[in-house]
């Protein structure tokens, strides 16, 4: 009998990651009812993959506690979007005017994003995640896809 591999794949969409969080929160709550009241979604998958904001959620779900288990619940991810979402994903009127729809540069401020991510993740590296991950991105300078994996970190 072969072992089943559970993969969670999370889409991008900027601040709309809140919708993904709401769905994941429901799944996590069901696991807490059925399996363990302290269950965290990151502990239940063999691989988590994410693109853009899905990569951010992947990182939150796979963030390790001191026992190499998932530190954060989906509720923590939802709180992050509620508290920091506006500063991460908000684009000023001026930025919108000189870069409509993200045609010429990144759609969101790299400086804001990096500042907020540093506050949440510190110097955590992908190889420290509790499970393997795949985070997809796009290198604007080289105009090609970039894949970040925990096993190549």
Secondary structure, 3 states (H helix, E strand, C coil): CCCCCCEEEECCCHHHHHHHHHHHHHHHHHHHHHCCCCCCHHHHCCEEEEECHHHHHHHHHCCECCCCCECCCHHHHHHHHHHHHHHHHCCCHHHHHHCHHHCCCCCCCHHHHHHHHHHHHCCCCHHHCCCEEEEEEEECCCCEEEEEEHHHC
